[in-house]
Amino acid sequence: MASMPLEGSSVFIVGRFERLPKSRIERELAGHGATLHRRLTRKTDYAVVTHAAAGRPLPVALQPPTRCLSEEAFLRTLGLAPPLQGKDIEPQRFLGLCGLTPDEVRLLTLFDVLQPEDEKFGFADLKVAQHIADLRRRGADLDAVLTAATELRRRRRGATADITRLDIAPSGDLMMRIGDLLAELDGQMRFAWEQVPPDPDAIFDAAEEAAGAGDFERAERLYYACLAAAPRDAIVRFNLGNVLRELGRIAEAKVHYQAALETEPAFAEAHFNLAHLAMKAENTAEAIAHLERAVIAEPDYPDPLYNLAVLYIQGERIKDAAPLLERYIRLDPKSTWAHEARKLLLACRSVMAPQRGAKMPNSRQTI
């Protein structure tokens, strides 16, 4: 999967990534010469099935020629996740040992409960598969297993091995076995609601749609409903910060950007937006600090490079600004801002010659 070419292809995302905003996904795909489709059509080359789609009906169109990728396989293809190691069990031998059907293995692989590399599995995959096969023989529904695995990943940031601690309670619910006790996932999660709970992903989609339509008051209400279900969801926090910024409630927006960073310290977009707010407040030192963190977190993210170079120049740090401008031009060579960056880089080189300084440009806006 990691070597699968994306250049010239189109990609559709089923569900949503919990730690990657759409802007980052689009930027990464563009860097690989691919595009993000908003709808799944016959012309879509790849469909990425995220963990958030676990336990939900998949679109009927998810069949050849569309190729399905799991969330982790997609991230490995983009170079955003490390390669897998220790995968040496051939698929036929794995099927003979695990006790699951080929369709069950395929579905568990699609949601990264099992993680093969080049169709070969590892010993940890075998342990997980055998445990799930035992749960299935005892009556557990596969959708419930997928949902449990997703919640373990979301709430506990747990390794796949945590799935081997799942057990069936007398009520029929899937719970975590801790010694002789059965506990709800993370002390909070329940799988046997008396009433159907609201779908957090549907609420999130509605919030995104409202924000896209400019209905920021409604988007705010919906994002807060998302937070009630997942208070540490960095993307919800980030999007809510964007909505509050649009409503002019800057102090509240900053709180949510900072909360997103508490969950994901390397969230470059959150650092970038906090830097822009700091620039508007004429707090240059704070803006520089956030832009520097954004550049460290994501060196190929063009916008922080340009803005950081601008602030360096304003502080007469010409030698620090020039390499940032050079990198920005390599990453974003055809935009209007690239034209401005070239003029500014020429001026920097003139100063370093030394000759006259450069006129200060405007900074780029938030995302």
N, C-alpha and C positions, 0 to 999 in steps of 0.2 A: 504493500500500500504506500509506503513512504516514498517510493520512486515513481508513483503514478503521475504522468505529466498532466498539468492543468492548462498549459498554454493553448489559447484559442477555444477553450471550453466554457460552458455556462454551468452555473451551480445554483441549486435551490436549497434553502435551509428549512427542514421540517422541525418545528418547535423553535427554541431559542437557546443561545449560549448564555449561561449564567454569569460568565466572567469576561465575555467579549462583546462590546457594543457593535452594532451593525456597521458603524463607520470604520472600525478596525478590520472587520471581516472584508468589507469592500476594498479597503486599502491593501490588505494582504493579497487578495485575489488579483487586484490590478497589477501588483508587483510580480505576479506569476503569469500575467497575460490572460487572465480569466475574468469573467463578469458574473455578477450576482443577479439571478432571476427573481423577480418578486412573485411569480406564479410558476407552478409546475406544469410544463407543457411537454409535448412529444419531442420538442427540440432541445429540452434540457438534457445536458450530458451527465451530470452527477446530482444526486440528491443526498444531502448530508442529514442523517437522522440524529438529532441531538438527544441527550439523556432526558430532557424535559418531555419528550414525546412518549416516554415509557408508559405502558398501560393504556394508551389511547389508540383508537383505530388509525392505521396508516392510510394515506391516500391510495385509491385504487390504481392510480397512475404509476405507483412505485414498482415498475417492472421493466424488463428490457424494452427499448434500448437505454432507458435510464439506469445508471449504475448507483447503487446505494453505498454510501460510506458511513461508518460510525463517526461519532464526534471525535474520539481520540485518533482514529485513523486519518481524519481530515486534518487535525492539528499537526500530526506527524508529517503529512504531505506538505503542509505549509512551513514546516520547520519550527513550529511553536511548541512541540512536545518532543521529549527525547525518544530515540529509537528503542525498540523492545529487545531484550536479551534473553538467552536461555530457552529458545523455542525450538525443540528438536523432536517432538512427537508428531509423526505423520498423521494426516487426517483420518485415514481408515483405521489405524490402530487406536487413535483417540476415540472414535465412535464405538469401537469394540470394548473399550475400557470404561467409558463414562456412564453408560446406561441411559443416554438421551437419544432421541431421534435426530436425524439430520436437520429437520425443520426447526427443532428446539435449539440445536446448536447454532444454526444460522441466526435465529432471532436473538439469542443471548450474545452472540458476537456483534450483532448490529447495535446493541446497546452497551457494548464494552464490558459486559459481565464476564465474558470470555474474550481474551485478547490474543489472537494468533498473529504471527508474522510470517508472510509468504505461505499462508495456509497451514503452518505448523504451530502446534500448541506447546505449552510448558507444563511442568509438574503442578504449579499453582493452579493453572486452568483446570487440570484434571481433578484436583481436590474439590474445587468449586463446583464443577460439573457433576461429580458424584454426589455431593451434598444436595444439589438441586434435584437430581434424579430421585434421591431418597424422599425429599419433600414432595415431589410430584407423586410418587407411589403412595404417600400418605394423604393425598388429596389436595395439595396446594395448587392453586391456579398459577399458570406461568405469568399471566399479567400481574398478579399480586407479587410474585417474586421480582419481576422487573421494577415494579413500583417501589418495593422495599429496597432494592439495590440502589435505585436513584435517590431515595431519601437518605440512605446511609452515606452515600457520596456527598450529598448536599449538606446534611446536618453535622456529620461527624468528620468530614473530609477523610473518610476512612479508606483503607486499602481494600482491594477486592476480597482479601481474606476474611474481612468482617462478615461476608455473606455466609461463611461456613458456621457462623454463630446463630443464624436464623433458625427458629423452631416454630412449631405450630402449637399455639396455646389451646386449652380446652374449649375456648370460645370459637376456635377455628381461625383466629387472627394470626398473622405472622408477627413474631416478637423476637427480641434478642435474649439468648440464654446466657446468663452470667452465673456460673457455678450451678447451684440447684434452683436458681430463681429465673423467672421470665420477666423481662422489663420492656417497656415501650422504647422505641428507637429514640435515643438521646433524651429519655425521660419525658418526652412530649408527644411523640408521634403516635397516632392511633390509626388503625386500618379498618376498624369496625364502627363507622359512624352510623347513628340511627337515621340521620338524614344525609342526603348527598351533599358534600361540602362544595363551596364555590370553587370553580376551576381557576387557580391562580394564573395559569398561562393564558386563558381566555381574557381574564381581567387585564393582564399585561398587554395583550394585543389590542384591546379596546383603548387602553391608555395611550399606546403609541399612535393609534389611529386618531384619537382626539387631539393629541399634541401636533400631529402632522396637519390636521385641519385648522389649527390655531385656536382650538377650544381648550385653553390652558387650565381654566378652572375645573373643567370635567376631568382633564388628564391628571390634575393634582389629586382629586378625590380617588381616582382609580389607582394611582400609584401608591397612595397611602393604604388602600385596601390590599395591594400586593405586599406592602411591608408588614401588614398584620400577620400574613402567612409566612413571610421569609424576611425577618428584620435585618439579616446580615447579607442580603442579596446586593452585591456591589453595583450591578447594572441598574436595578430599580433605584437605588440611591442616586446614582449618576443622572439617570433620566429625570428623576424628581428634581434634582438640583437644576437641570436645564430648564424645566418648566417654571420653577420658582424664579429663576433668573429672568425669564421672559415676562413674568408677572411683576418684575421690579423689586422682588423681595430678596435682595442680595445677601443679607446676613443669613437668612434661612437656607439659601442656595449653598452658601459656603459650608454650612453645617453638614449638608448631605454629601457634598463632594468630599469633605474630610472623613465622613463616615464610610464612604466607598473606599477611601484609602486605608482606613483601619482594617478593612477586610482584605483588600488587595493593594498592598503598598506600592506595587509596580504598575498601577493603573495610570498609564501615561496621559490619557485623555483627561482624567480628573485633575492631574497636576497642571495640564495645559490650561484648563478652564479657570482654575484657581489663580494661575499666573495672570490671565487676562483680567480677572477681577481686581487683582492687586495693581496691575498697570493702570486701570481706570481710577483706582484710589490713589495713584501716584506713590505707591509703596514699591519702589524699584527693587529694594533688597529682597523682599518677599517674592516678587515676580521672578527674579533671577533664580532664587532657590528652587521654586517649583519647576521652572523651565529646565534647569540643570538636572533635576530628578527625572523629568519626562525624557530627556535625551538619554540618560543612563538606562532608564527602564526600556526604552524603545529607540535604539540608535537610528533606525531607518524611518522614523516618523518625521516628515519634513517640516511641519508647521512650527514646532518648538525650536528647531534649528534656526529658522529665519528670525523669529522673535527674540531669541537669546542673542543672536548676532547683533540685532538692532540695539538691545540694551547694553551689550558690551561696548559697542561703538559710542553710545551716549556716555558711557563711563570711561571713554578713551582707552579701552582695552582692545586696540586694533588687532594685535597679534592673535588674541583669542577669538576674535570675530571672523577673521579670514577663513580658517579651515571649516568653520560651521557653514559659511556661505558656499564654499566649494562643495561640501557634502550636500547642501540643500539643492544646488543646481544639478548635481548628478541624479538626485532622487526625483526632482520635479522640474525637468528641463524645459517643458513647453508652456508652462502657465504664465500668466501676467506677472505673478510675483517672481518668477524666475528671471524675467527681464529686469525687474527692479534689483534683484539680487546680483545680477551681473554688473549693473552699473555701480552698485555699492561695493562689490568686490574689487572692481577696477579702482575705485576711490581709495579703498583700504590699501591696495598695493601701492598707490601713489603716495599715500601717507607714510607707508613703511619704507619708501624709496630713499629719503623722505621728500614728500611734496605736500600739496594742499590737502586738507581734510575733505570729508564728504558731507553732503547735506543729509540730515537725518530723515529716514523714510518713516512711513506709517507702519504699524504692526498689523499682523493678520488677526482675524477675528476668531472667536471660539467656534467649536464644532457643535 
